Amino acid sequence: MSKTIALLGQPNSGKSTLFNGLTGSHQHVGNWPGKTVEKMEGFFTYNNEEYTIVDLPGTYSLSANSDEEIVTRDYLAEGNADLVCLLSDASQLERSLFMLTDFIGLKVPAVLLLNLMDVAEGMGKRINATAIEAKLGIPVIPFVASDKSDYPKLIQALSKAFEEKKVLNEALFESYYANETDIPYYAVKEIVADCQTQFRSDFWLAIKCIENDQNILNYCKEHLSKEKYAALSALITDVKRGNLHTGNCKFAIIHDLLKSAVNAPATKPTLSKFDRIATSRLWGKPIAIGVMILAFIVAMIFAAPIMAVSGLVPTLLSGPLHNLLTSIGAPSMLDSLISTLLPNIISFAISMCGFVMGVTFVFSIIEEVGYMARMAFVFDSLMAKLGLQGKSICAFLMGFGCTIGGAAGTRIIDNWGQRLLAIILVWAVPCAATWAVMPTLAQIFFGSGAIFVLPGILLFMFIVMAITAKVFGNKLAPKEARAGMIMELPPYHKPKWGHIFRTTFSKGLDIFLRALKVITVVSLIFWLLSYTESGNVENSIIYKIGIAIEPFTRIFGLGWQTFMAFIASAISKEAVLGVLSALYSGSGDVFSSTFGTASTTANLNEILPQAISKAEALAFIFATTFNVPCLVALAATHRECHSLKWTLKIVGYYMVMALLLSFVMYHIGLVVF
């Protein structure tokens, strides 16, 4: 039977690095039942025994202020873990041990992992793990999660911890709360004693009640008599700012725990010259934007060789496959499926893999050296208006280059609901391909007037983002669950290049395999709808559908041709000109044009203005801009949110939003033109 280890720690404590280091490729991601909270599980084998690793959501405490905290607390309090691995940042123990003090009283075997020991030592700190272990009564393990050589020793220590089953003894810390005169600790503990369980002590329940934790108070109400609960309520009502008093006790515990166990150079907590500039109101944002532009360039340099290979795949495979299938007399439909569709599916998946690997690479560097926290700080107030945290700005800036990178960039956000909200909002940011195609179309239809169309797109981007944040924000990032940012400025340190490259390439392989599934399904559906043996679009299913629903699409200002091009733009923005060329000049079929294997007619700037009115053109430009970004972005979104339901919701939302914009712009066009 598998033994379960739960990883518990604050955001940025190194849990994800530890999880990946222990499980490698043996992991899967989903959501906790009924919650928009990410659930990561994996396993490893040691001495012929299997160990299941559960990476609990990163939280700062075990209160019930968010879905993440509720999921984490319930999982631990119900005894689902055989062993809890508590992670702390050794370079900032005074702050990162707060989670441990909140865990005291949950009667589950535990070990304390002092991660980032190399950073702590680089700061001149000397930590006596043995002294801390003697005070806590559980194993304390110095560790560097990014150092592969540390894992054999860790796994051996975890195996031993399963045999010893040591639990934090709350009796060692009870005096801190008993001596706090502003809280009735013993009186509350006596009442809630009837509510304690195998895994929740009366000590832990008493502290949570004093903190006015409504979930725990409701739990006690269910398990106490009316008289006892009335007495408990009276005691809690008399407590003013219970959280403040228990917080003082927890920090006192941490102080005494580290007093003789940590030796550090006597320095005043001051900002460096660079940090004073990097976190300033005047220069903080420009510097962060500059760093992100540089990061995008580095990501593209990293991804360029992989994306170049992806571009060669159709050229290298399509011709030989077509010749082979023709020589054996394969039906034309099978020929198209294998020689055209298959190479493009592989190409799209490799392209996505390359770009996401580039983004993972640069973000790993930025986060490891410590600059990510500075960037999050300077943009936190701005991002808060959308219900997000400061780190989200990275995804939006990446989104201007490519939506795939924007979606992948959200993985640095700790809260799953906010991460999903950021992904949804990133879709509203026009990518580089959109900015390349739309000016061409605007120039074709409006000439010098195109100068007014492009700022209009930028303006509507902010409008769409604001509306979208309102639509999804209350569900994914409720106001009552949002908290002010805890400013963390970790020390700068050198990145572990081996760890960064291992993480980048393991994620790349995982992304490639997962992306193939989504891209294959969507591409196959589009191929079936657009395939014609003769190449004549009028024989395709999508043409028949387009003609049938044209009375409906006309409401939004789109004829059947522009509507088909609108649908094709959800596969690839670069395809728009090719599809319009195929539909209006007969140069290639719709599928080949969509996947970039057909040429665009040279005199498109003469053909389109004669066939499409300016009002329809304006509607089409805005509809296409805010449509689903592309097929690969859809696959990246599914990969990041791990939910088909949410992916389909996002697709549906943006298609509806795009058509509504099309309706608005069409009628504006009718008035203007």
N, C-alpha and C positions, 0 to 999 in steps of 0.2 A: 504494500500500500504506500502511496506517495506521501511524503512529509511536506507540509506547507510552511513556507517562510514568507512573512509579509514584510515589505520594505516600507518603513515609516520615516518621514523626514520633511523638513520645510522645502519649499521651492529653492532650486539652485544648490541643494545639499549634495548633489551627485547621484541621486537615486537612479535616474535614467542610464547614466554611465555604468553604474553597478549592475543594473538589471541586464543591460546588453552584454556586459562582461561575463555574467554568470550564465545567461541563457543562449547567447549567440544567435543563431537563426531559429532556435527552438522556442518561438514565441508567437503569440497571436493577440490581436487587439479587438475589442468590441466595446460595448457600453454596459454599465451596470443596469440591471433590470429597473425600468421605470424612471431612470435618471439620465440626463444629458451629461454624463460624466464618463470619461474614458476608463476602460478596464483593460489592464495589460497583465497577461499571464505568460509564463514560460516555464521551462524545466531544465535541469541538468542531472547528470548521473554521477554518483561517487560511491565507490566500493559496492557496485551492483545495486545501489539503492537510488530511487528516483526522488528528486526534490522539486516540488512545485514552487515557483516564485511568483508572488503577487505584488505588483508595484502599485501601492495605494496612492491615491491622488495627493499631490503635494499641498500641504496646508500648514499654516503657522501655529495652529492649536487644535485641540479636540473639542472646540465649542460647536454649536450648531448654527453657524451664521451663513453657511452655504451648502449646496448639495455635496460638494467635495468633502467638507468636514463631516457631514451626516453619514455619507457612505463610509468614510474611513473609520469613524467612531463606532458605527453599528457593526462593521465587519470585525473589529477588535473586541467589542463588548459582548458579542455573541459567540466568541471563542472559535472563530473560523480558522485562526492561524495556530499552528503548533509552536511556532517561534516567531518573535518579532525582532527584526533587525532595525534598530533605531540609528538613523544617520545624523551626524552633526558635522558642521564645517569647523575643522580644527583651527582654522585661521581666525574664526570669530565665535569662539565657544560661548562667550557671555550671551550672545543673541541666539545662537542655534540650539542651545540646550533647553530652550523654553518648551519645546515639544516634549522632551523627556519629563519635565516637571508636570506637564499636563497628563502624561501617561501613567504616572505613579498612582497606584490603586487599581489599575486593570491587571488582574491576576493571570497574566500570560507570560510564559518564559520569554526572556529577552536578552539581547546583547546590544552593546553600544559600539557603534563604528565611528571612529574619529577619522573622517575622510579629509583629504587635502592636507595631509601631514607635511608633504613637501613644501607647500605654500607657507604653512605655519613656521616651519624651520627656516625658510627663506626670510621670514620676517624677524627672525631671532627668537622665536618662542620655543621654550622647552617644556614639553608636556609629559607629566609622569602618569602614564596610563594605569600603572599598578596602584598608585595612590587613589585615583578616581574609582577604580574597581573595588578597592577595599571599602570605600565609603558607600558605594551603590549596592554591592553584593551581587552584581551581574558581570559577565565577562566584558572587558573594554578592549577593543582591538584597534590599534593605530593602522591606518590604511591609506592607500592612494588608488582611487577607483580607476584612474586612467593608466595605471602601471600594470601591465599584464602579468608581470612576475609576482605580484602580491596575491593573486587569486588562489594558488594552491594552498598557501598558509591560511587564507580566509576560509576556504571550504573545509579545511581540516578543523578550524576553530568552530565553525557552525555545526559540523557533525558532532563535535564534543559537547556543544551547548545543548543539543537534543538529548544527550545522555544525562547531563547535569540538571536541566530544567530549572535554572535559577530565576527567581522572580524578584522584582523590586519590592522591598519591604517598606510599606508606607509608615510603619511604626518609627522608622528612623527619621521621618520628616514631619511627624504629627505635631511636634512641639512648635514648629514655625506658625501653624495655624491656630494652635491652642493659645499661644502667647499674643496673638493679634486681638487686642481688646475690642476692636470695632466689629467683630463678627462672632456670633454665638456658635462656634464650631462644635463643641461637645454636645450642646443641646440639640443641634440639627442632626449630628451623627447618631445620637441615641434614637431619634424618631425614625430615621431612614434605615436603621439596622434591619428592619423587617423586609426591606426591599433589596438587600444585597443578594447577589447571585454567585455562581461558581467563578465568574470572571469579573464581576463588578463589586468592589468592596464598599462598605459603608463609608470609608474615608473618601473615596472618589465621588460617591453619590452626594455626600455632604457638601463637598467643595462646589460641585456643579449646581446644587440647589442654592448655595450662598451666592453664586454668580448669576442667579435668576435664569438659569438655563431652562427654557420652557419645555423642551422635549423631555428632560429629566424630571421636571416638576409634574408633567402629565403622566409620566411613567409611575412616579410615586403616588399620584392620586389614584391610579388604578389598583395599586397594591397595598394601600393603607386604609384604615378605617376612616370614616368621616371626621371623627374626633381628632385623630392623630394628624390628618392632613390639614385640618383647620389650625391646629397648633403649629404645624410646619409653616403654613401660609402666614400666620401672625409673626413668626420669627423672621421670615424672609422679608416681609413688608417693612419691618423695623431696620433692616440693613440698608444703608445708603452706599451706593457705589461698591457693591460687593466685588465686582470684577477688579476694581482698583486695589482693594485690600488683598485679595487672593493673589493678584499679580505681584504685589510687593513681597508676599511670602515666597512666591516662585523665584523671583530674582534674588531674594536672600538665600534660598537654597543653592542657586547657581553660584553665588558669590562665595559661600562657605565651601562648596564643593571644589572650587578652583583655587581657593585662597593659597593653599600650600602645594597645589599640584601643577600650577602653571607659572613659569618664570618668563617674563617678557621684558624687553628693554623699556625703560621709563621714557615714554614719548607722549607728547600732547596730541590728541586727535585733531589734526589740522589737514585741510585739503592741500594737495600739491598745486604747484603753479598751473599745470595743465588742467587739473580738475576744476580749479577756480574758473578757468576759461570754458572748459567743456560742459560745465553745469550752469553757466551764467545765462541770464535771460537774453542777452544780446547775441552772444556767439554760440551758445549751446546748440541751437537748432541748425544753423548753417554748417557747423562742424559735423554734426550727425548726418546731415544730408550729404555732405561731401564724402564722409566715410561710406555711406550706403552706395553712392555712385561708384566709388572705387571698388566696393565689394561686388557690385553688379559687373563691373569690368573684369575683375578677377574670376568671378563665377563663369562668365562667358569664355574667358581664356581657358579655364579648367574644362568647361563643357565642350568647347569648340571641336576638339578631335573626335569626341564621341558623336556629336551632332553631325560632323562631316561624314562619319561612317554611316550614320542613319540616312543621310542624303544619297549615299551611293547605293544603298540596298536595292531600291526599285530599279535603278539603272543596271546593276549587276545581275539581278535575279529575273526581272520581268522578261527580257529578251530570250535568254536561254530556256526559261520555263515555257514561254510561248512556243518556241521552236520545237521543244520536246513534245509538248502536248499536241501540236499540229502534226508532227511526224507520226504519232501513234493514232491519229484520227479522233482525238478527244472532242466532244461536243463543244461548241463555242461558249456555251454558258459555263462549263467546267473550266475552260481555258481562261475566261475572264476572272472567274473566282480565284483560281490558283495563281495565274501570272500577273494579275493586276491588283486584286484585293490583298492577297497574302503578303507580298513584299511591302505594300504600304502599311499594313498593320504592324509588321516588324519594324519598319522605319519609324512610325509614330512612337512605338514603345521605346525604342533606343533613344530617340530624340528627347522624350520625357525623362528617361533615366539620366541622360547626360546633363540636362539642365538642373534637375533636382540634386544630382550629385554635386554640381557646382555650387548651388545654394547651400547645401548641407556643409560643404567644405568651408565656405567663407563665414557662415554663421557660427560654425564650431570654433573658428579662430577668434572671432569677435567676442564670443561668450567666454571662451577659455582665458583670454588675456584680461578680461574684466571690464571691457568697454561697454558691453551690452547694458549693464546696470546704469551707466551714465546716460546712455541714449534713452533708456526707458524713463529716467527721471525728467529729462528736459521736455519730453513729449507727453508726459502723463496727463497734465491738465487738458491738453488739446484732445487727446484720445478719449478722455473721460466723457466728453460730450457725446460720443457715440456708444458709450457703455463699455469701453475697452480700456486696457492698460497701456502704458507708454510703449512697451515693446512692439505693439501692433503696428507702429509706424514703419517698421522694417518691412512688413508684408506689403504695405501699400506702395512704398517706394520701389520694391522689387516688382510689384504688379505693373508699374509703368513700363518695365522692360518686358515682362512676360507673366501672364496670370499663373502659369505653372509654378514659377519661382515665388510668386506671392502666396499661393496656397501652401507650398512647402515651407515658406518662411513663417507661417503661423505656428509651427510646431514648437517655437521658443516660448509660446504663451502657455502658462501653467494651467489655467482654468479651461476645461473642455468647452463649456458653453461660450466663453469669450473667444476661444479659438475658432469655433464654428461660425460665430457672428463675424469674426474678422475675415474668414474665408468667403462668406456671403458678400461682404462689402468689397472685398478685393475684386470680385467679378464685375463691379461697377467701374473699375479703373480701366480705361482703354489701354490695351497693351501696345507694344511697338508695332506689331503687324497692323493693328487698327489705325495707328497714326501714320502708317505708310500707305494704306489703301484709301482711307477716307479723304485725305487731301487731293488724291488723284481724281476721285469721283466728284468732289466739290469743284475742282478746276474744270472738269469736263462739262458740268451742268451750269455752273455759275460764273465761270471766268474769274474776273477780278473780285467778284462778290464772295468768292470762297474764303476770303479773309474774315468774313463775319460768321461763317459756318463753324470753323474750328474753335474759336473762343466759346461759341454756343455749346459745343460738345463738352468742353471743360466745365462750363457753368452747370450743365445738366448732370454732369458727373457728381458734383457736390449735392445737387438736389436729390438725385437718385440715392446717394449714400445716406442722406438725412432721412428720407422716407423709409428706406430699407432698415435703418437702425431702429426706427419707430416700430415697424412691422414685426421684426424678429427680436428686438432688444428685450422686451418684457419677458419673453419666454426663455431666452438663452442667457441673458445677463440682467435679472430683475434688479430694480433700484435698491430694494431692501437688502440684497445680497452683495451689493457693491461696497467696497471699503476703500478708504484713502490709501494711497500707496505707502508702503513701508520702505523708506529710502535705504537701500543697501548699496554701499560702494565697496565691493570687495577689492582687495589689493591686486594690483597688476602683477601678472606672472607669465612666464614663458609657456606657450602652448606645448602640449605633448603631441608631437607630430605623428608618432606611431599610432596613438589612439585616434587622432583625427582622421588619418588615412584609413584605418580599419573601419571606423564608423561610417565614413563616406562610401566605401566600396561595398560594405555589407548592406547599407541602406539602398544603394544603387541596384544591387541584384534583387533585393526584395521588391523594390518599386517596379523594376522591369517585369517581373513575373506577375505582379498584381495588375499592372497596367494592361498587360496583354489581354486579360479577361474582359475588362470593360471595353477596351478599344475594339476587340474582336466582335463583341456583341453589337455595339452601335454601328460599326462599319458594315457588318453583314446585313443589318436591317436596311441601312441606307443603300447598299449595293443592290439588294433585292428590289427596293422601291424604284431605283433609277436605271436598272439594267435593261437594255434592249439589244436584241441580236443584231439588228440592222444599224444601231447607233442613232436612229431617229428618236429624238426625245418624245415625240408624240405617241410612241408605242410603249412608253414606260408607265408604270403604276403611278409614279409621283406626278406625272403629267395629268393623268386622269383625275387624280385627287385634286391637283391644282385647279383644273378647269371646273370641277364640281363645286369647289368651295370659293371660287372667285367672287361670287356675289357677297360672300362674307368678308373676304380679304379686302374687297373694295371699300368696306366701311373704314378700314385703317389706311386707305390710300394706296394699297398695293394691288397691282394686277397679278395674274398667275405667274408671269415670268419673274417679276421682282420678289414675289412671295417665295418662289422656289429658290431664288438666289439668297433670300433671307434664311431659309432653312439650311442651305448649303453653308452659310457663314457660321453656323453652329459647329460645323466640322472643321473648318479652317477659314480664318479671315482672309488669308492670301488667295483663297479660291474665288472670292467674289467677282473679280474682274474676268477670270476665266469662265465662270458659269454664265455671267451676263453675255460674254462673247459667244458661248455655245448656244445660248437661247436666242440671241438676236442676229447672229451672223452665220450660225451653223458650223462654227469651227470647233469640232470635237463634241463628244457626248458629255452629259452632265456629270456622270461619275468620274470620268477621267479628268475633267476640269476641276472638280471638287478636290481631288487628291493630287492635283498639280502635275498631271502627266499629259495635259493637252495645252497647246499654245493659245495665246490670246491674239485675236485679230488686230492688225496694226492701226486700222482706222476706227477704233472703238469710239474715239472722241467725236466722230462724225455721225456714227450710227445711233448711239444712245440718246443724244438730245432730240433726235427726230422721233424716237419711239417712246420716250418717257417724258412726261411733263415735269416742269420744275417742282411743282408741288409734290408729285409722286417721288421725285428724286430726293427731295428734302426728307420726306417721310422714310424712304428707304435707308438713307444715310444714318438717321438716328435709330431706326429699328435695328439695323445691322450692328451699329456700334454697341448698343446695350443688350444685344442678344447673348446667348450662351457664348462665352469667349472662343472656345474651340473644343474639339473632341478630346485632346490631350489634357486640357485644363479640367474637363469633366472627370477624366480618369484620375487626375491628381487630387481633385476634390474628394472623390470616393475613397481614395487611398488615405487621405488625411482625416476624414470624418468617420470612416469605418461604418457608414450607414447608407444603405441603398435608399431607404425612405427619405432621409434628409437630402441626399443627392438629387433625387427626383423632385423633391419640393423646391430646391434651389433652381433646377432647370425650368420647372413650370412657372415659378415666380418671375424669372428673368424674361421668359418668352412672353408672358402676359404684360410685364412692365414695358418690354420693347414695343409690343403692339399698341399699347396705350400711348406711348411716346409718339409712335408713328401716326396715330389718329390725331394727336394734338398738333404735330408739326405739319401734317397734311393740310389741316384746316387753316393753320397760320400761313402756309404756302399759298393756299387759294386766295387769301386776302392780299398777301404781299405781291404775288405774281399775277 
